[in-house]
């Protein structure tokens, strides 16, 4: 329960007014319940002549606020006056009239009780939905703020499972238990006060019995949390498999691997089913178990209460004992619901643990406390840069100067560190040794947004969104004009095929641009970079996955984009970077050669070997 209250401290404060009003309505509902059932005892005494005392005279109510004995005397006087009033009405109008008054009294108090009960539930709904919304918003914000390295070590499907399945479990388990957890203790306390007033001996006996049954339910709840964590982890693995299947459907079909993929999914799904069976069975045990323990408690109370009445030394009589049993019966239901709430909360806390792995993940790439303004007028410099993902160094002591307006190409075998070297410039990763500077300013000393504002990126795989042509090109640019978007599309050689589509720039391009060809997707990506108009351009193998015709159109668009810009090009096709101002050959994390195309050929080294391999 400590973890649960820590969770409330994190998410409930913005909605505390709803919680306060909920508690107030719950208290009123409980008091009205006692008032409505309090009429049973005197009516039983008078109608069934269970009381030998004759009530004839009204007594004066006189009590002092800080005097317990005065309160007791005043309560006895009030009870006497109520009995006198009932007796007079029975003698004057008959017993039927008194029963009618009792019925009206019950109807009015029941209406008020149910109205306040509904209001208590009504006031909890904004709190529940608000907390779940805030958790989702925090997860989304955290995902956007975490470095790319975090997601390279996590499975996308498992992250999706945490956002969907785990957050839903938090809503279903913890948030649905919020009203019960606050409502039920209040009801229990107020009902216990009524029971103490009727018989403190009997209530003391009940208080000894209830913790025994509560401890039994608590032991079951602890084991549920462990099982729930296993269940959510298995669900995350299933989501990962589905995500991989959707992403690799073309390859699965091409290699006739449907059977293998299905078998893997069936096995994971069956494991999830078995874990879920154990969780649900244990969860459903709480209802029958609490009912059985409650029945045992009632039976023992009946025995003990009856023995008190028969002993003639008890402060409670038969009518009072019947009223006591009614209140005790009212107490049983919130006690059962409280045990279910605690049981359900354990399951939700298991999901919260998984969500917190995202929310509490530390981002190593953050803005400095006192950021330095940054702009680009002179050059980019890599100064003795070292970087590693885990144990092995990927970049080893690289020093590189990139003057403004020049085109620098990075070439080398796959896995040599080209993309990693470029990813250090926009701070997708931070260097472990050395530094990267723009105009002499270490990029770690400036705001990340300011660094990103200087750069435009065109990747090998065009990253597009399930939206219109217009919104994909204008992505990330504030207050954009339509004519600027159209001009960017013309420069990127995309205007013609956009206008040939059904709705022009308002045509939806599908999930990841699935309605477009590879060359069209790449040209939309280039148009986006054109519109941003950045001083630094990063091209990460932007033409390597295209056919000859598409490559020609894309290459033409890139050449227009590169005019008057500082460009860093990663290329496998060496023919595309022959005219670069400087070519750097990267081998095993180091720049082993650099120069123009002709200068590198004259060296007859790594670059020559790469050219010969491509020529062959």
VMD Tcl script that draws the C-alpha trace (Angstrom):
set ca {
  {0.00 0.00 0.00}
  {2.97 2.30 0.49}
  {3.63 2.16 -3.28}
  {-0.01 3.00 -3.96}
  {0.03 6.13 -1.81}
  {3.30 7.18 -3.44}
  {1.47 6.87 -6.77}
  {-1.34 9.09 -5.46}
  {1.16 11.75 -4.33}
  {2.54 11.83 -7.87}
  {-0.70 12.10 -9.82}
  {-3.68 13.11 -7.61}
  {-2.77 16.67 -6.35}
  {-4.19 18.46 -9.46}
  {-7.55 16.81 -8.72}
  {-7.62 17.08 -4.92}
  {-10.83 19.15 -4.94}
  {-12.67 16.18 -6.48}
  {-11.20 13.89 -3.82}
  {-12.24 16.19 -0.96}
  {-15.80 16.47 -2.31}
  {-15.90 12.71 -2.84}
  {-14.96 12.10 0.80}
  {-17.57 14.65 1.96}
  {-20.36 12.97 -0.05}
  {-19.26 9.55 1.21}
  {-19.46 10.71 4.84}
  {-22.96 12.14 4.28}
  {-24.07 8.93 2.57}
  {-22.82 6.79 5.48}
  {-24.47 9.00 8.10}
  {-27.77 8.99 6.21}
  {-27.56 5.20 6.06}
  {-27.27 5.00 9.85}
  {-30.09 7.50 10.30}
  {-32.43 5.58 7.97}
  {-31.83 2.27 9.73}
  {-31.86 3.80 13.22}
  {-35.66 3.92 13.08}
  {-35.83 0.11 13.10}
  {-34.96 -0.33 16.78}
  {-37.64 1.92 18.39}
  {-40.34 0.68 16.02}
  {-39.52 -2.93 16.93}
  {-39.66 -2.07 20.61}
  {-43.07 -0.42 20.39}
  {-44.88 -2.48 17.74}
  {-43.73 -5.84 19.07}
  {-43.70 -4.73 22.72}
  {-40.08 -5.72 23.21}
  {-39.55 -2.92 25.72}
  {-41.24 -2.96 29.12}
  {-40.44 0.70 29.75}
  {-43.39 3.10 29.23}
  {-42.40 6.45 27.67}
  {-44.79 9.23 28.71}
  {-42.82 12.41 29.47}
  {-40.50 14.53 27.29}
  {-37.05 15.29 28.74}
  {-34.96 18.43 28.30}
  {-31.84 18.21 26.07}
  {-28.93 19.82 27.86}
  {-25.33 18.95 26.98}
  {-21.87 20.43 27.20}
  {-19.67 20.02 24.10}
  {-16.56 18.79 25.95}
  {-18.37 16.51 28.42}
  {-18.78 12.84 27.42}
  {-21.23 12.12 30.25}
  {-23.34 15.08 29.15}
  {-23.45 13.70 25.60}
  {-24.54 10.28 26.88}
  {-27.34 11.82 28.95}
  {-28.48 13.97 26.02}
  {-28.57 10.95 23.68}
  {-30.71 9.06 26.22}
  {-33.02 12.08 26.48}
  {-33.31 12.32 22.70}
  {-34.10 8.59 22.52}
  {-36.74 8.98 25.24}
  {-38.38 11.93 23.44}
  {-38.44 9.99 20.17}
  {-40.14 7.05 21.91}
  {-42.68 9.38 23.55}
  {-43.50 10.88 20.12}
  {-43.96 7.42 18.57}
  {-46.07 6.20 21.51}
  {-48.35 9.25 21.31}
  {-48.86 8.75 17.56}
  {-49.66 5.04 18.02}
  {-52.24 5.87 20.68}
  {-53.72 8.75 18.67}
  {-53.59 7.50 15.05}
  {-52.80 3.79 15.37}
  {-49.86 1.58 14.38}
  {-50.59 1.80 10.64}
  {-50.09 5.56 10.69}
  {-46.74 5.14 12.43}
  {-45.63 2.58 9.82}
  {-46.60 5.06 7.07}
  {-44.48 7.75 8.73}
  {-41.62 5.28 8.97}
  {-42.00 4.44 5.27}
  {-41.91 8.11 4.29}
  {-38.88 8.62 6.53}
  {-37.09 5.69 4.88}
  {-37.94 6.93 1.37}
  {-36.63 10.46 2.07}
  {-33.45 9.30 3.78}
  {-32.84 6.61 1.13}
  {-33.23 9.21 -1.64}
  {-30.74 11.50 0.07}
  {-28.41 8.57 0.75}
  {-28.43 7.32 -2.86}
  {-28.09 10.89 -4.20}
  {-24.99 11.53 -2.10}
  {-23.64 8.08 -3.01}
  {-24.06 8.88 -6.74}
  {-22.41 12.27 -6.26}
  {-19.43 10.61 -4.57}
  {-18.99 8.31 -7.60}
  {-19.68 11.18 -10.04}
  {-16.93 13.29 -8.48}
  {-14.37 10.47 -8.79}
  {-14.77 10.08 -12.56}
  {-12.81 13.28 -13.49}
  {-10.05 12.20 -11.09}
  {-9.76 8.69 -12.57}
  {-9.80 9.80 -16.20}
  {-7.55 12.79 -15.47}
  {-4.87 10.70 -13.76}
  {-4.82 8.16 -16.61}
  {-4.61 10.99 -19.17}
  {-1.71 12.54 -17.25}
  {0.14 9.20 -17.15}
  {-0.24 8.82 -20.93}
  {0.89 12.41 -21.49}
  {3.93 11.90 -19.27}
  {4.86 8.70 -21.12}
  {4.57 10.46 -24.48}
  {6.61 13.45 -23.27}
  {9.23 11.14 -21.79}
  {9.52 9.09 -24.98}
  {10.16 12.28 -26.96}
  {12.78 13.46 -24.46}
  {14.72 10.20 -24.10}
  {17.84 9.72 -26.23}
  {17.76 7.39 -29.23}
  {20.15 5.04 -27.37}
  {17.34 4.16 -24.93}
  {15.16 2.76 -27.71}
  {17.99 0.86 -29.36}
  {18.04 -1.36 -26.25}
  {14.24 -1.70 -25.88}
  {11.80 -3.61 -28.07}
  {9.25 -1.33 -29.74}
  {6.44 -3.80 -29.12}
  {7.17 -3.88 -25.39}
  {7.12 -0.07 -25.24}
  {3.76 -0.09 -27.07}
  {2.48 -2.69 -24.57}
  {3.43 -0.41 -21.69}
  {1.64 2.57 -23.24}
  {-1.50 0.59 -24.09}
  {-1.89 -2.57 -22.00}
  {-0.11 -1.42 -18.85}
  {-1.78 2.00 -18.73}
  {-5.17 0.33 -19.29}
  {-4.38 -2.05 -16.45}
  {-3.54 0.92 -14.22}
  {-6.89 2.46 -15.12}
  {-8.83 -0.76 -14.59}
  {-7.08 -1.78 -11.39}
  {-5.77 1.21 -9.47}
  {-8.01 4.01 -10.68}
  {-11.20 1.95 -10.47}
  {-10.20 1.11 -6.91}
  {-9.63 4.74 -5.94}
  {-13.26 5.46 -5.05}
  {-13.60 2.14 -3.25}
  {-10.38 2.67 -1.35}
  {-11.43 6.07 -0.06}
  {-15.14 5.29 0.24}
  {-14.95 1.94 2.02}
  {-12.71 2.96 4.96}
  {-15.04 5.91 5.63}
  {-18.10 3.65 5.57}
  {-16.36 1.13 7.80}
  {-15.37 3.79 10.37}
  {-18.86 5.35 10.52}
  {-20.61 1.96 10.74}
  {-18.20 0.91 13.48}
  {-19.06 4.09 15.41}
  {-22.74 3.16 15.19}
  {-21.94 -0.37 16.36}
  {-19.85 0.92 19.27}
  {-22.75 3.12 20.31}
  {-25.06 0.08 20.38}
  {-22.61 -2.31 22.11}
  {-18.93 -1.68 22.69}
  {-18.36 -5.28 23.96}
  {-19.73 -6.83 20.78}
  {-17.85 -4.36 18.59}
  {-14.59 -5.12 20.37}
  {-15.15 -8.78 19.59}
  {-15.80 -7.94 15.91}
  {-12.59 -5.87 15.72}
  {-10.62 -8.91 16.86}
  {-12.22 -11.10 14.18}
  {-11.88 -8.80 11.13}
  {-8.04 -8.41 11.06}
  {-7.68 -12.19 10.97}
  {-9.68 -12.48 7.75}
  {-7.99 -9.33 6.37}
  {-4.50 -10.80 6.83}
  {-5.53 -13.93 4.91}
  {-6.69 -11.78 1.96}
  {-3.48 -9.73 2.12}
  {-1.30 -12.81 1.65}
  {-3.19 -13.70 -1.53}
  {-2.75 -10.13 -2.89}
  {1.05 -10.17 -2.51}
  {1.42 -13.22 -4.75}
  {-0.87 -11.65 -7.36}
  {1.52 -8.71 -7.95}
  {4.40 -11.05 -8.89}
  {2.19 -13.00 -11.30}
  {0.86 -9.76 -12.84}
  {4.39 -8.54 -13.65}
  {5.07 -11.82 -15.48}
  {1.78 -11.46 -17.37}
  {2.53 -7.90 -18.53}
  {6.05 -8.88 -19.60}
  {4.62 -11.74 -21.68}
  {2.07 -9.33 -23.20}
  {4.94 -7.01 -24.14}
  {6.70 -9.87 -25.93}
  {3.50 -10.66 -27.86}
  {3.18 -7.01 -28.92}
  {6.81 -7.08 -30.07}
  {6.12 -10.15 -32.20}
  {3.07 -8.50 -33.79}
  {5.08 -5.33 -34.51}
  {7.84 -7.40 -36.12}
  {5.30 -9.39 -38.16}
  {3.64 -6.24 -39.53}
  {7.01 -4.68 -40.34}
  {8.42 -7.80 -42.01}
  {5.30 -9.19 -43.72}
  {6.84 -8.97 -47.19}
  {9.89 -11.03 -46.14}
  {7.77 -13.53 -44.19}
  {5.70 -14.28 -47.27}
  {8.68 -14.30 -49.63}
  {10.48 -16.95 -47.54}
  {7.31 -18.98 -46.84}
  {7.87 -18.43 -43.13}
  {4.20 -18.00 -42.18}
  {4.20 -21.32 -40.34}
  {7.31 -20.50 -38.31}
  {6.03 -17.05 -37.35}
  {2.60 -18.48 -36.45}
  {4.17 -21.21 -34.32}
  {6.26 -18.63 -32.45}
  {3.19 -16.47 -31.84}
  {1.00 -19.45 -30.80}
  {3.60 -20.48 -28.22}
  {3.89 -16.96 -26.78}
  {0.11 -16.57 -26.77}
  {-0.34 -19.89 -24.96}
  {2.23 -18.87 -22.32}
  {0.32 -15.60 -21.85}
  {-2.95 -17.56 -21.52}
  {-1.50 -19.82 -18.81}
  {-0.18 -16.86 -16.81}
  {-3.50 -15.03 -17.24}
  {-5.39 -18.11 -16.02}
  {-3.37 -18.16 -12.81}
  {-3.81 -14.40 -12.31}
  {-7.58 -14.39 -12.91}
  {-8.15 -17.50 -10.78}
  {-6.30 -15.92 -7.87}
  {-8.12 -12.63 -8.45}
  {-11.54 -14.31 -8.50}
  {-10.69 -16.10 -5.26}
  {-11.04 -12.83 -3.35}
  {-14.85 -12.70 -3.71}
  {-15.73 -16.23 -2.47}
  {-12.96 -16.10 0.12}
  {-14.13 -12.79 1.61}
  {-17.76 -13.98 1.56}
  {-16.86 -17.22 3.34}
  {-14.79 -15.40 5.96}
  {-17.61 -12.85 6.37}
  {-20.14 -15.63 6.96}
  {-17.90 -17.16 9.61}
  {-17.63 -13.75 11.28}
  {-21.43 -13.24 11.24}
  {-22.01 -16.69 12.71}
  {-19.55 -16.02 15.53}
  {-21.11 -12.57 16.17}
  {-24.57 -14.16 16.35}
  {-23.30 -16.63 18.92}
  {-21.49 -14.04 21.00}
  {-24.27 -11.43 20.76}
  {-26.92 -13.99 21.69}
  {-24.91 -15.08 24.72}
  {-24.65 -11.44 25.85}
  {-28.43 -10.96 25.63}
  {-29.14 -14.24 27.46}
  {-26.69 -13.35 30.23}
  {-28.85 -10.35 31.32}
  {-25.65 -8.33 31.92}
  {-25.50 -6.71 28.49}
  {-26.25 -3.11 27.56}
  {-27.91 -4.33 24.36}
  {-31.40 -5.84 24.13}
  {-33.02 -7.99 21.43}
  {-34.22 -5.02 19.34}
  {-30.83 -3.34 19.65}
  {-29.10 -6.57 18.65}
  {-31.25 -6.81 15.50}
  {-30.34 -3.22 14.63}
  {-26.69 -4.06 15.38}
  {-26.83 -6.99 12.92}
  {-28.28 -4.71 10.22}
  {-25.40 -2.26 10.64}
  {-22.91 -5.11 10.79}
  {-24.35 -6.46 7.54}
  {-23.82 -3.01 6.02}
  {-20.21 -3.18 7.25}
  {-19.52 -6.51 5.53}
  {-19.93 -5.19 1.97}
  {-17.42 -2.29 2.18}
  {-15.04 -4.63 3.99}
  {-15.31 -7.10 1.09}
  {-14.91 -4.31 -1.46}
  {-11.88 -3.01 0.42}
  {-10.22 -6.42 0.21}
  {-10.99 -6.58 -3.53}
  {-9.57 -3.07 -3.98}
  {-6.31 -3.96 -2.27}
  {-6.14 -7.13 -4.35}
  {-6.80 -5.23 -7.58}
  {-4.31 -2.51 -6.68}
  {-1.53 -5.09 -6.45}
  {-2.19 -6.00 -10.08}
  {-2.19 -2.35 -11.15}
  {1.03 -1.62 -9.27}
  {2.72 -4.37 -11.26}
  {1.81 -2.47 -14.44}
  {2.94 0.82 -12.87}
  {6.37 -0.70 -12.27}
  {6.71 -1.37 -16.00}
  {5.48 2.11 -16.93}
  {7.95 3.65 -14.47}
  {10.80 2.03 -16.38}
  {10.01 4.64 -19.02}
  {8.91 7.52 -16.76}
  {11.91 7.19 -14.45}
  {14.48 6.52 -17.16}
  {17.24 9.12 -16.99}
  {18.01 11.09 -20.11}
  {21.74 11.66 -20.49}
  {21.24 14.17 -23.30}
  {19.81 17.28 -21.65}
  {20.00 21.04 -21.96}
  {22.67 22.79 -19.86}
  {21.60 25.00 -16.93}
  {23.02 28.08 -18.63}
  {22.76 27.47 -22.40}
  {24.99 29.36 -24.81}
  {23.34 30.79 -27.97}
  {24.61 29.06 -31.09}
  {24.70 29.98 -34.78}
  {26.67 28.82 -37.80}
  {28.95 31.20 -39.72}
  {32.36 29.54 -39.84}
  {32.95 25.80 -39.37}
  {32.07 22.52 -37.63}
  {34.91 20.76 -35.82}
  {35.21 17.25 -34.41}
  {38.03 17.44 -31.84}
  {39.55 14.06 -30.88}
  {36.10 12.48 -30.62}
  {35.60 9.06 -28.97}
  {32.30 7.22 -28.62}
  {31.12 3.76 -27.57}
  {27.69 2.18 -27.12}
  {28.62 -0.32 -24.39}
  {32.09 -1.79 -24.20}
  {33.65 -1.40 -27.65}
  {34.71 1.98 -29.02}
  {32.79 2.78 -32.22}
  {34.50 6.12 -32.90}
  {38.20 6.37 -32.02}
  {39.90 9.74 -31.78}
  {38.33 11.37 -34.86}
  {39.41 14.92 -35.68}
  {37.62 16.59 -38.59}
  {37.04 20.18 -39.73}
  {34.06 21.04 -41.95}
  {34.15 24.64 -43.28}
  {30.87 26.45 -43.97}
  {29.50 25.95 -47.48}
  {31.57 22.81 -48.20}
  {30.36 19.30 -49.01}
  {32.02 16.56 -46.98}
  {31.44 12.91 -47.89}
  {31.93 9.95 -45.53}
  {32.58 6.58 -47.15}
  {33.59 3.18 -45.85}
  {32.40 -0.34 -45.26}
  {29.15 -1.07 -43.39}
  {29.70 -0.87 -39.65}
  {32.73 1.37 -39.93}
  {31.05 4.14 -37.85}
  {29.93 6.63 -40.53}
  {26.32 7.03 -39.32}
  {27.41 7.12 -35.68}
  {29.91 9.88 -36.45}
  {27.17 11.95 -38.10}
  {24.64 11.23 -35.29}
  {26.99 12.96 -32.84}
  {26.44 16.31 -34.60}
  {22.70 16.72 -33.83}
  {23.33 15.16 -30.36}
  {21.39 11.97 -31.00}
  {24.28 10.63 -28.92}
  {26.86 12.49 -26.81}
  {30.60 11.93 -27.13}
  {32.43 10.23 -24.26}
  {35.74 11.94 -25.02}
  {36.59 15.04 -27.02}
  {33.94 17.45 -28.30}
  {32.00 18.60 -31.34}
  {31.89 22.37 -31.86}
  {30.02 24.75 -34.15}
  {31.82 28.07 -34.52}
  {33.94 27.16 -31.50}
  {30.94 26.43 -29.21}
  {30.63 22.91 -27.79}
  {27.16 21.74 -28.87}
  {26.62 20.30 -25.36}
  {26.67 23.88 -24.01}
  {23.68 24.96 -26.14}
  {20.00 24.04 -26.16}
  {19.21 20.85 -28.07}
  {16.43 22.67 -29.97}
  {18.87 25.38 -31.09}
  {21.32 22.75 -32.36}
  {18.55 20.88 -34.21}
  {17.31 24.15 -35.73}
  {20.60 24.44 -37.66}
  {20.20 21.05 -39.36}
  {18.11 19.24 -41.91}
  {18.31 15.46 -42.33}
  {17.42 13.18 -45.26}
  {17.78 9.50 -44.35}
  {18.11 6.38 -46.47}
  {14.60 5.42 -45.38}
  {12.25 8.38 -45.72}
  {10.43 8.90 -42.41}
  {6.90 9.97 -43.33}
  {3.67 10.13 -41.33}
  {0.11 8.97 -41.99}
  {-1.00 12.43 -43.06}
  {-1.32 14.64 -46.14}
  {1.46 15.69 -48.53}
  {1.15 19.23 -47.19}
  {1.53 18.29 -43.52}
  {4.45 15.95 -44.22}
  {6.37 18.66 -46.09}
  {5.46 21.35 -43.52}
  {6.33 19.03 -40.62}
  {8.01 20.96 -37.78}
  {7.73 24.36 -39.49}
  {5.51 26.93 -37.77}
  {3.07 29.21 -39.67}
  {3.94 27.89 -43.10}
  {2.41 29.32 -46.28}
  {0.99 27.09 -48.99}
  {3.07 28.72 -51.72}
  {6.25 27.96 -49.74}
  {5.27 24.30 -49.51}
  {4.53 24.19 -53.23}
  {7.90 25.81 -54.02}
  {9.70 23.26 -51.81}
  {7.90 20.47 -53.68}
  {9.02 21.90 -57.03}
  {12.65 22.09 -55.92}
  {12.44 18.47 -54.74}
  {10.92 17.32 -58.08}
  {7.77 16.26 -56.20}
  {5.23 18.83 -57.39}
  {4.05 16.94 -60.48}
  {3.19 13.61 -58.83}
  {1.60 15.43 -55.86}
  {-0.73 17.39 -58.16}
  {-1.51 14.21 -60.08}
  {-2.91 12.62 -56.89}
  {-6.61 12.68 -56.02}
  {-6.65 15.75 -53.75}
  {-3.28 17.29 -54.55}
  {-1.44 18.48 -51.46}
  {-4.37 17.36 -49.25}
  {-4.03 13.70 -50.30}
  {-3.25 11.30 -47.47}
  {-0.11 9.27 -48.20}
  {-0.89 6.31 -45.91}
  {1.07 4.68 -43.10}
  {4.76 5.63 -43.54}
  {3.91 6.81 -47.06}
  {2.86 3.31 -48.20}
  {0.87 4.75 -51.12}
  {4.06 6.18 -52.66}
  {7.06 4.65 -54.39}
  {10.52 4.76 -52.80}
  {11.63 7.66 -54.99}
  {8.46 9.64 -54.27}
  {8.85 9.14 -50.52}
  {12.45 10.32 -50.72}
  {11.50 13.44 -52.67}
  {8.85 14.32 -50.06}
  {11.55 13.96 -47.42}
  {13.80 16.28 -49.44}
  {10.97 18.80 -49.85}
  {10.63 18.86 -46.06}
  {14.34 19.69 -45.73}
  {14.03 22.37 -48.44}
  {11.19 24.07 -46.59}
  {13.12 24.08 -43.30}
  {16.02 25.73 -45.16}
  {18.75 24.69 -42.68}
  {22.37 25.91 -42.96}
  {23.65 22.36 -42.29}
  {22.40 19.40 -44.30}
  {22.93 15.72 -43.44}
  {22.33 13.15 -46.19}
  {22.48 9.58 -44.89}
  {22.67 7.35 -47.99}
  {19.67 9.21 -49.40}
  {19.80 7.52 -52.84}
  {21.17 4.06 -52.09}
  {17.80 2.26 -52.11}
  {16.46 3.75 -55.37}
  {16.28 2.60 -58.96}
  {18.19 4.51 -61.68}
  {15.30 6.77 -62.76}
  {14.28 7.62 -59.20}
  {17.92 8.16 -58.26}
  {18.34 10.65 -61.08}
  {15.32 12.68 -59.93}
  {16.31 12.49 -56.27}
  {19.95 13.33 -57.01}
  {18.83 16.36 -59.01}
  {16.64 17.44 -56.06}
  {19.55 16.95 -53.66}
  {21.89 19.02 -55.78}
  {19.39 21.89 -55.71}
  {19.07 21.47 -51.94}
  {22.85 21.47 -51.38}
  {23.43 24.84 -53.06}
  {24.98 27.31 -50.58}
  {24.78 24.80 -47.71}
  {27.25 22.90 -45.60}
  {26.53 19.26 -46.43}
  {27.66 16.01 -44.83}
  {26.98 13.05 -47.10}
  {27.12 9.38 -46.15}
  {27.29 7.34 -49.34}
  {27.82 3.78 -50.49}
  {27.56 4.66 -54.17}
  {30.83 6.47 -54.70}
  {29.62 7.88 -58.04}
  {27.29 10.21 -56.12}
  {30.09 11.96 -54.20}
  {32.85 12.31 -56.83}
  {32.43 16.11 -56.76}
  {32.52 16.51 -52.98}
  {34.94 19.12 -51.62}
  {36.43 16.49 -49.34}
  {35.95 12.74 -49.00}
  {36.76 11.04 -45.68}
  {37.31 7.28 -45.61}
  {36.14 5.79 -42.31}
  {37.54 2.40 -41.26}
  {36.81 0.76 -37.88}
  {35.88 4.08 -36.27}
  {38.82 6.10 -37.58}
  {39.32 8.45 -40.54}
  {42.13 6.71 -42.36}
  {42.15 8.83 -45.55}
  {40.77 12.21 -46.60}
  {41.00 14.37 -49.71}
  {39.31 14.92 -53.07}
  {38.34 12.03 -55.35}
  {41.50 12.32 -57.45}
  {43.77 12.80 -54.45}
  {42.44 9.65 -52.79}
  {42.78 7.62 -55.98}
  {46.42 8.73 -56.17}
  {47.02 7.31 -52.68}
  {46.02 3.85 -53.93}
  {44.69 2.94 -50.46}
  {41.31 2.18 -48.88}
  {39.37 4.52 -51.18}
  {40.90 2.99 -54.30}
  {39.98 -0.46 -53.03}
  {36.36 0.67 -52.47}
  {36.21 2.15 -55.98}
  {37.62 -1.03 -57.52}
  {35.07 -3.17 -55.70}
  {32.19 -1.05 -56.97}
  {33.62 -0.98 -60.49}
  {33.84 -4.78 -60.43}
}
mol new
graphics top color blue
foreach p $ca { graphics top sphere $p radius 0.5 }
foreach p [lrange $ca 0 end-1] q [lrange $ca 1 end] { graphics top cylinder $p $q radius 0.2 }
display resetview
